[in-house]
Amino acid sequence: MPDVDLVGAAKRYGNGPTAVEALAPVDLSIEHDEVIAVVGPSGCGKTTLLRMLAGLTVPSEGEVRIGGRSVWSGERPDRTVLADLAVVFQEANLLPWMTVEANVALPLRIRKVRRAERVERARALCRLTGIGGFERRRPSDLSIGMRQRAAIARGLIESPRVLLLDEPFAALDALTRETLNLELQRVWTDRPCTMVLVTHSISEAVFLADRVVSLTARPGRVAGITEVPFPRPRQLALQHTAAFQELVRQVRGLLDEAA
C-alpha cells in the first residue's frame, strides 16, 4: 500500500465564473520511504498540493490518503491520520522565547510525553541534524540555516511516517543550501521516512529525490514524472556529471513544454 495517494485531488478557490482553478485533478502514489520532489512555475499549485496532504487546505474534489486512510472527512481533516505526518515550512517558525531543545521537543510536550524522554529525543535529533551544542540557545542566536536544521529536527521528533517540506531551503544562500541538501540526505539515511519536497530548484529536486514530479502552469497538472536512478549517498560532485545534467534538462524540458 502506498504511503501517500492523491486520487483526482483538485483545488478551486471561489465559485461560479470568478472561480480560480489552482490545481487540476492530480493522481499520484508515493511508496513507503520514497523521496518525491515537486517542481513547477510559481503559482502552479505545488504548495496547494502539499497543504492538501498536510490537512491545511481542503480539496475541492478527489481524495487524499495517508497510509490508506483519507486525510479529509468532508471539510475537516482527520487528526488521527495527520498524526502520521509532519511539515517543515520555508520559515522555521521557532518560538523565540524557548530554547532550541524546547522548540524541537514541542510536539512531544503537546502530547504530554514525560520530560526526560522529550529531552533525550530532542538532544539526539539536535546531534543528528548538526546543531548539537546549541540546545540551550534561543533561535535568535542561530543562523537561518541552523534554524532550519532545528525545524527539521522538530519535524522528525515524532518519527513521522510522512515528512512534508515546503521549500525549506529557499531563503538560504547557495553554499548553505548545498550543505543542507547533504544534511537532509544524511538525516533521511539515518531515519528513513516518506518525504515530499516542494522546491523551485530543479537541481535540488534531482539531487534529493527518487522521482521528480513536474507540474504545469496554473491550473497545475502533472506534466511528467522523472525517475532519478542515482544511488545514495549522493555527493555534490554528482551535479557536475553528464548524467545528472541530462536529468535536469529532461525536467526543465517538461516544464518548458507545459508552460
C-alpha positions in Angstrom: 0.0 0.0 0.0 1.4 3.4 -0.9 2.2 5.8 2.0 0.6 8.7 0.1 -2.2 8.6 -2.5 -3.8 11.5 -4.4 -6.8 10.4 -6.4 -8.2 13.1 -8.6 -7.3 15.7 -6.0 -8.0 19.2 -7.2 -8.5 22.7 -5.7 -10.6 25.6 -6.8 -10.9 28.9 -5.0 -14.3 30.6 -5.2 -17.4 29.7 -7.1 -19.1 30.5 -10.4 -17.4 32.5 -13.2 -14.9 34.1 -10.9 -13.6 30.8 -9.5 -9.9 30.2 -9.8 -8.7 26.6 -10.5 -5.4 26.4 -8.6 -4.8 22.6 -9.1 -6.3 20.4 -11.7 -7.1 16.8 -10.7 -3.9 15.0 -9.7 -3.3 11.3 -9.4 -0.1 10.3 -7.6 1.0 7.4 -5.5 4.1 7.6 -3.3 5.7 4.4 -1.9 7.0 3.8 1.6 10.3 5.7 2.3 10.3 7.2 -1.2 11.5 10.8 -1.7 9.4 12.8 -4.1 10.2 16.3 -5.3 7.5 18.5 -6.8 8.6 21.3 -9.2 6.8 23.8 -11.4 6.4 27.5 -12.1 5.3 29.9 -9.4 1.5 29.7 -8.8 1.2 26.2 -10.3 -0.3 24.6 -7.2 2.8 23.0 -5.6 2.2 24.4 -2.2 -1.6 23.8 -2.5 -0.9 20.1 -3.2 1.3 20.0 -0.1 -1.2 21.8 2.0 -3.9 19.3 1.0 -1.7 16.5 2.2 -1.0 18.3 5.4 -4.7 18.8 6.3 -4.4 22.6 5.8 -6.3 23.1 2.5 -9.4 21.0 1.8 -9.5 19.6 -1.8 -12.5 20.7 -4.0 -12.7 17.2 -5.3 -10.9 13.9 -5.2 -9.3 12.2 -2.3 -6.0 12.5 -0.3 -4.9 9.4 1.6 -2.0 8.7 4.0 -1.3 5.1 4.8 -4.6 4.1 3.0 -6.7 6.4 5.2 -8.4 9.6 4.0 -6.8 12.8 5.3 -10.2 14.6 4.9 -13.6 13.8 6.3 -15.8 16.2 4.4 -14.2 19.6 5.0 -12.5 18.5 8.3 -9.1 16.9 8.5 -8.8 13.6 10.4 -6.4 14.3 13.2 -5.7 10.6 13.7 -4.4 10.5 10.1 -2.4 13.7 10.5 -0.6 12.2 13.5 1.4 10.2 10.9 2.9 13.2 9.2 5.0 16.3 9.9 5.5 19.6 8.0 8.6 21.8 7.6 7.9 25.2 6.0 10.1 27.8 4.4 10.2 29.7 7.6 11.5 27.7 10.6 8.7 29.2 12.8 10.6 28.5 16.1 9.1 30.1 19.3 11.6 32.8 20.2 11.2 32.6 23.9 12.0 28.9 24.0 15.4 27.2 23.7 16.3 25.2 20.6 15.8 22.0 22.6 12.4 23.0 23.8 11.3 24.0 20.3 12.4 20.6 18.9 10.6 18.8 21.7 7.4 20.9 21.5 5.3 18.3 19.7 6.1 15.8 22.4 5.3 18.3 25.1 1.9 18.9 23.5 1.3 15.2 23.6 2.3 15.2 27.3 5.3 12.9 26.9 7.4 12.9 30.1 10.1 15.5 30.2 13.1 13.1 30.4 12.0 11.4 27.2 11.4 14.7 25.5 14.9 15.9 26.4 16.6 12.7 25.3 14.9 12.6 22.0 15.3 16.3 21.3 19.0 16.2 22.0 19.5 13.1 19.9 17.9 14.9 16.9 19.9 18.0 17.5 23.0 15.9 17.2 21.7 14.2 14.1 20.8 17.4 12.4 24.1 19.1 13.2 23.0 21.6 15.9 24.4 19.6 18.9 25.8 22.0 21.4 23.2 24.7 20.7 20.3 23.0 22.5 20.2 25.7 25.3 20.4 28.6 22.9 17.5 30.7 21.7 16.5 30.8 18.0 17.8 34.4 17.8 21.3 33.1 18.5 21.2 30.8 15.4 21.8 31.4 11.7 18.9 30.9 9.3 20.4 27.6 8.2 20.7 26.4 11.8 17.1 27.4 12.5 16.0 25.2 9.5 18.0 22.3 11.0 16.0 22.8 14.2 12.8 22.9 12.2 13.7 19.6 10.5 14.6 18.1 13.9 11.2 19.2 15.3 9.5 17.6 12.2 11.2 14.3 12.9 10.7 14.2 16.7 7.6 12.0 16.5 9.2 9.7 13.8 6.5 10.6 11.2 5.5 8.2 8.5 5.5 11.1 6.1 7.6 14.3 6.1 6.3 17.3 4.0 8.8 20.0 3.2 7.6 23.3 1.6 10.7 25.0 0.1 12.6 24.6 3.4 15.9 26.0 1.9 14.6 28.8 -0.3 15.8 31.6 1.9 19.4 30.3 2.2 22.5 31.2 0.3 23.7 28.7 -2.3 26.5 27.3 -0.2 24.4 26.8 2.9 21.6 25.3 0.7 24.1 22.7 -0.7 25.2 21.8 2.8 21.7 21.3 4.0 20.9 19.2 0.9 23.7 16.9 2.0 22.5 17.0 5.7 18.9 16.2 4.7 20.0 13.2 2.8 22.2 12.1 5.7 19.3 12.5 8.1 16.9 10.6 5.8 19.5 7.8 5.6 19.6 7.6 9.4 15.9 7.9 9.8 14.1 7.0 6.6 10.6 8.2 6.0 8.4 9.0 3.1 9.3 12.6 2.0 7.5 15.1 -0.2 9.7 18.1 -1.1 8.3 21.2 -2.9 11.1 23.2 -4.4 11.8 25.8 -7.2 15.3 24.3 -7.8 15.4 21.6 -10.4 18.9 20.6 -9.4 17.9 20.3 -5.8 14.9 18.1 -6.8 17.1 15.8 -8.9 19.8 15.6 -6.2 17.4 14.6 -3.4 14.6 12.7 -4.9 13.8 9.2 -6.2 11.2 10.8 -8.6 10.6 14.4 -9.7 7.0 15.4 -10.4 6.8 18.3 -12.8 3.6 20.4 -12.7 2.3 22.7 -15.5 1.4 26.4 -15.0 -1.9 27.0 -13.3 -4.0 25.1 -13.0 -1.3 22.6 -12.1 -1.4 19.3 -13.9 1.3 16.5 -13.8 3.3 17.2 -16.9 5.6 14.2 -16.3 7.4 12.2 -13.6 11.1 11.7 -13.9 12.9 8.7 -12.3 16.2 9.5 -10.6 18.5 6.4 -10.8 21.5 7.6 -8.8 22.3 5.5 -5.7 22.7 7.1 -2.3 24.6 8.6 -0.7 24.9 11.3 -3.3 27.8 13.7 -3.3 27.7 17.3 -4.6 30.2 16.3 -7.4 27.3 14.3 -8.9 25.8 17.5 -10.0 28.6 18.1 -12.4 28.2 14.8 -14.2 26.7 14.5 -17.7 24.1 12.0 -16.4 22.9 14.5 -13.7 22.8 17.4 -16.1 20.8 15.3 -18.6 18.1 14.6 -16.0 18.0 18.3 -15.1 17.5 19.1 -18.8 14.7 16.5 -19.0 12.8 18.0 -16.1 13.3 21.5 -17.5 12.1 20.3 -20.9 8.9 19.0 -19.3 8.3 22.4 -17.6 9.1 24.3 -20.8 6.6 22.2 -22.8 3.9 22.6 -20.3 4.4 26.4 -19.9 
